[in-house]
Amino acid sequence: MTDDNLHVLLRARPAPAVTAGLFEPVAAPIPTVGEGQFLIRVVWLSLEPAMRGWIAEAANYSKPVPLGTPMTGFTVGEVVESRHPDYPVGTVVQGRQGWRRYAVSDGTDIDRIVDPAVAPISTAVSVLGMNGATAYVGLVDVCQPRAGETVVVTTAAGAVGSMVGQIAKRLGCRVVGVAGGPDKVRACRDEFGYDAAIDYKATQDLGAALDGACPDGVDCFFDNVGAEQFDRVLERINVGARIAICGTIGMPSFPLPTGPRPNRQLLIKRARMQGFIILDHYDRYAAIIDRLTQWHRAEPFRWREDVTDGLENAGAALERLLAGRNAGKALVRVGPDP
């Protein structure tokens, strides 16, 4: 095999918005497999809101993706050629092959081998993958919810938020979601099991809506947004509340805006607020996925997928995601399932 490969290169930085024009599909040869290596045919590419930070000029929690190189990304793929004993042909793997159709690996950029019998393999980068693990760490480790407590989740119908809601319900909590648009609010209630959901786009007074949905205040807050939604929820936290900061999609990355200061509210409520990055928990990744898989087998999780066909369309799909026009986990179908 010498052709039919495709890389999507990052050609420019956001200025300030992320647009499809920042990315360029480029034909490339299929790489040769050496001793101790294997060739992966990428099937699914995961798109993340965090990619806005990955390609920004200023360093975030990781170095910016270099211009002129394939865009970084989590993938699910099939081993189609192998000279590695641990990855025979036909193995399905979840790894970090980025925006390319074929990639050679020695196993160091592989996160796990995927069992297609458990769930569709696309879930390896969503509910039974990075999104599910992110929800688990932020809710279970950071927020440490107790049965009967109220948990509020922003971007509640998103790939991470929907898992936070479902896990919180399994832990016996009352769960309130904040989402944008009637379809996402309906999904929170009817598909993901939230006790209440608020459409922030259709609510003139978000604080009053939160008062109605959280009559006993807020014990745990899983925030994916920042900005006004963060401010309004923080005004309603209970004594001893725990707050997990997962994302700030509602705020510009740089420069950081000036808004209400959380210091006083955290002090008088004796609350704890912690930011976290799932990459810091990779030593526990396999154990977390095992726990999620056990829950899924006992009572299947529910999820939505927003699928774009064709690797060459990944840039446009990312632009849609960051504009909030997706309806479910944003995925690019690079090739057919094995």
C-alpha positions in Angstrom: 0.0 0.0 0.0 1.6 3.3 -1.1 -1.3 5.8 -1.5 -4.8 6.6 -0.3 -3.6 8.3 2.8 -4.7 11.7 3.9 -3.4 14.1 6.6 -5.1 17.2 7.7 -2.5 19.8 8.6 -2.9 22.9 10.9 -2.0 25.8 8.7 -2.9 28.9 10.9 -3.9 30.0 14.4 -7.4 31.1 15.3 -7.8 34.8 14.8 -9.7 34.7 17.1 -12.3 32.1 15.9 -11.6 28.6 14.9 -12.6 28.1 11.2 -12.4 25.3 8.7 -9.9 27.4 6.8 -7.2 26.8 9.4 -6.9 23.2 8.3 -5.6 21.8 5.0 -6.1 18.2 3.8 -3.0 16.9 2.2 -2.4 13.6 0.3 0.4 11.5 1.8 1.8 8.0 1.3 0.8 5.1 3.6 3.8 4.6 5.9 5.9 1.5 6.0 5.7 -0.8 9.0 9.0 -1.6 10.7 9.9 -4.3 13.3 7.9 -3.8 16.5 5.3 -1.6 14.7 1.8 -1.9 13.3 -0.3 0.0 10.8 -3.6 1.5 12.0 -6.5 2.4 9.7 -8.3 5.1 11.5 -12.1 4.6 11.7 -13.3 7.3 14.1 -11.8 10.7 15.0 -13.0 12.4 18.1 -13.5 16.2 18.2 -13.2 18.1 21.5 -14.0 21.6 22.6 -10.5 21.6 24.1 -9.1 21.7 20.6 -9.6 25.4 20.6 -6.9 25.6 23.2 -4.7 23.0 21.6 -4.2 25.2 18.5 -4.1 28.7 20.1 -1.0 30.8 19.9 -0.4 30.8 23.7 0.4 27.6 25.4 -2.5 26.1 27.4 -2.0 23.0 29.5 -0.1 21.5 26.5 2.2 22.9 23.8 0.3 24.3 20.8 0.0 22.0 17.8 2.9 23.1 15.5 1.9 24.7 12.3 2.3 22.5 9.2 1.8 19.3 11.1 -1.2 16.9 11.4 -3.8 18.1 13.9 -3.8 16.2 17.2 -6.8 14.0 18.1 -8.0 10.9 19.8 -8.9 8.0 17.4 -10.3 4.5 17.1 -8.8 2.3 14.5 -8.2 -1.2 13.2 -4.8 -2.8 12.9 -4.4 -3.8 9.2 -0.7 -4.7 9.1 1.5 -5.8 12.1 5.0 -6.6 13.1 4.1 -6.3 16.8 3.1 -9.4 18.8 0.7 -7.5 21.1 -1.3 -6.0 18.2 -2.2 -8.6 15.6 -4.1 -7.7 12.5 -7.8 -7.1 13.2 -7.2 -5.6 16.7 -9.3 -2.5 17.4 -7.3 0.2 19.3 -8.1 3.6 20.8 -5.2 5.9 20.6 -3.8 9.3 19.6 -3.2 9.0 15.9 -4.5 12.5 15.1 -6.1 13.7 11.9 -4.8 11.1 9.5 -6.3 8.2 7.6 -3.4 5.7 8.3 -0.8 5.8 11.0 2.1 3.6 12.2 2.4 3.0 15.9 4.8 1.1 18.2 2.1 1.0 21.0 3.3 4.1 22.9 0.4 6.2 21.5 -2.2 3.6 22.2 -4.5 4.0 25.2 -6.2 0.7 25.1 -7.5 -2.3 23.1 -11.2 -2.0 22.4 -13.6 -4.9 22.7 -16.3 -4.4 19.9 -18.6 -6.8 21.8 -19.2 -4.3 24.6 -20.5 -1.4 22.6 -20.1 0.2 19.2 -16.4 1.0 18.8 -17.1 4.8 18.5 -18.0 4.8 22.2 -14.3 4.2 22.9 -13.8 8.0 22.4 -17.0 9.0 24.1 -19.0 7.3 26.9 -16.6 4.5 27.3 -13.5 6.6 26.6 -12.1 10.1 27.2 -15.5 11.8 27.7 -16.7 9.2 30.2 -13.4 9.2 32.1 -13.5 13.0 32.2 -17.0 12.9 33.7 -16.0 10.3 36.2 -12.9 12.1 37.5 -14.6 15.5 37.7 -17.8 14.1 39.4 -16.6 11.2 41.5 -13.1 12.3 42.5 -13.4 16.1 42.6 -17.1 16.7 43.6 -17.5 13.5 45.7 -21.3 13.6 45.6 -23.4 11.9 48.2 -26.8 10.4 47.7 -29.6 13.0 48.0 -27.4 16.0 47.1 -28.1 18.3 44.2 -25.7 18.3 41.3 -25.7 21.0 38.6 -24.1 20.4 35.2 -23.5 23.0 32.5 -23.3 21.9 28.8 -25.5 19.2 30.2 -26.4 17.5 27.0 -22.8 17.4 25.7 -20.5 14.4 25.5 -19.1 15.0 28.9 -22.1 16.6 30.6 -24.5 13.9 29.6 -22.3 11.3 31.3 -22.0 13.5 34.4 -25.7 13.5 34.6 -26.1 9.7 34.2 -23.3 8.9 36.7 -24.8 11.3 39.2 -28.2 9.6 39.0 -26.6 6.2 39.6 -25.0 7.7 42.7 -28.5 8.7 44.0 -28.3 12.5 43.4 -30.8 15.0 42.2 -29.4 16.3 38.9 -30.1 19.6 37.2 -28.7 20.4 33.7 -28.2 23.7 31.9 -28.2 23.5 28.1 -28.9 25.6 25.1 -32.0 25.0 23.0 -35.2 22.9 23.4 -33.8 19.8 21.8 -30.9 19.6 24.2 -33.1 20.3 27.2 -35.5 17.5 26.1 -32.5 15.2 25.7 -31.4 16.0 29.2 -34.8 15.0 30.7 -35.9 12.2 28.4 -32.7 10.5 27.4 -30.1 11.3 30.0 -32.3 11.1 33.1 -31.9 14.6 34.5 -34.5 15.6 37.1 -34.7 19.1 35.7 -33.1 21.0 32.8 -32.9 24.7 32.0 -32.6 26.3 28.5 -30.3 29.2 29.2 -31.0 30.6 25.7 -34.7 30.9 26.4 -34.4 32.0 30.0 -34.4 35.7 30.8 -33.4 35.2 34.4 -31.1 32.2 34.8 -30.8 32.8 38.5 -34.6 32.5 39.0 -34.7 29.4 36.9 -31.9 27.8 39.0 -33.8 28.7 42.2 -36.8 26.8 40.8 -34.8 23.8 39.8 -32.6 23.7 42.9 -34.9 24.6 45.9 -32.4 23.2 48.3 -29.4 24.9 46.8 -26.4 23.4 44.9 -24.0 20.8 46.6 -22.0 19.9 43.5 -21.3 21.9 40.4 -19.7 20.4 37.3 -18.9 23.4 35.1 -18.0 23.2 31.4 -18.8 26.8 30.5 -17.6 29.5 32.8 -18.9 33.1 32.4 -22.5 34.0 33.4 -23.6 30.4 33.9 -20.8 29.9 36.4 -21.6 33.1 38.2 -25.3 32.3 38.6 -24.7 28.8 39.9 -22.0 29.9 42.3 -24.5 32.4 43.9 -26.6 29.3 44.9 -24.0 26.9 46.3 -24.5 25.4 49.8 -22.1 25.3 52.7 -19.4 22.7 51.8 -20.1 22.7 48.1 -17.6 21.1 45.7 -17.0 22.6 42.3 -15.2 20.9 39.4 -13.9 23.1 36.6 -13.8 21.0 33.4 -14.1 23.7 30.7 -14.5 27.4 29.9 -16.1 27.2 26.4 -18.3 30.3 27.3 -15.2 32.5 27.8 -12.4 33.6 25.5 -9.1 31.8 26.1 -7.0 34.9 25.9 -7.1 37.5 27.2 -9.1 36.3 30.2 -12.1 38.5 30.9 -12.7 40.2 34.2 -16.0 39.2 35.9 -17.4 38.6 39.4 -14.8 37.3 41.8 -15.6 33.9 43.4 -13.4 34.5 46.5 -16.2 35.7 48.9 -18.7 33.1 47.9 -16.1 30.3 48.3 -15.2 31.7 51.7 -18.6 32.1 53.3 -19.8 28.8 51.9 -16.6 27.0 52.9 -16.6 25.6 49.3 -13.9 23.9 47.3 -13.2 24.6 43.7 -10.8 22.5 41.6 -9.8 22.5 38.0 -8.7 19.2 36.5 -7.4 17.8 33.2 -8.1 14.1 32.4 -4.6 13.7 31.0 -3.3 14.0 34.6 -5.2 10.8 35.4 -3.9 8.5 32.7 -2.3 6.2 35.3 -5.9 5.3 36.3 -7.4 5.4 32.8 -7.8 1.6 32.4 -9.4 1.2 35.9 -11.9 4.1 35.2 -12.9 2.6 31.8 -13.4 -0.8 33.5 -15.7 0.8 36.1 -17.7 2.6 33.4 -17.9 -0.6 31.4 -19.3 -2.5 34.4 -22.0 0.2 34.9 -22.8 0.1 31.2 -23.2 -3.7 31.2 -25.5 -3.5 34.2 -27.6 -0.6 32.8 -26.5 0.8 29.4 -25.5 4.4 29.2 -27.3 6.6 26.6 -25.5 8.8 24.2 -25.9 10.9 21.1 -23.5 11.1 18.2 -23.1 14.0 15.7 -21.2 12.3 12.9 -19.4 14.0 10.0 -18.3 11.8 7.1 -14.9 12.2 5.7 -11.6 13.3 7.2 -11.3 16.2 4.8 -14.4 17.7 6.6 -12.9 17.6 10.1 -12.1 21.3 10.2 -15.7 22.3 9.3 -17.0 19.8 11.9 -14.8 21.3 14.6 -16.1 24.8 13.6 -19.6 23.5 14.1 -18.8 22.0 17.5 -17.2 25.2 18.8 -20.2 27.2 17.6 -22.5 24.9 19.6 -24.3 23.6 16.5 -23.6 19.9 17.2 -26.2 17.6 18.7 -24.2 14.9 20.6 -20.6 13.7 20.6 -18.8 15.2 17.7 -17.2 12.5 15.6 -15.7 12.2 12.2 -16.2 8.9 10.3 -12.8 8.4 8.6 -13.6 5.0 7.3 -16.0 2.0 7.6 -16.2 0.0 10.8 -14.2 -3.3 10.7 
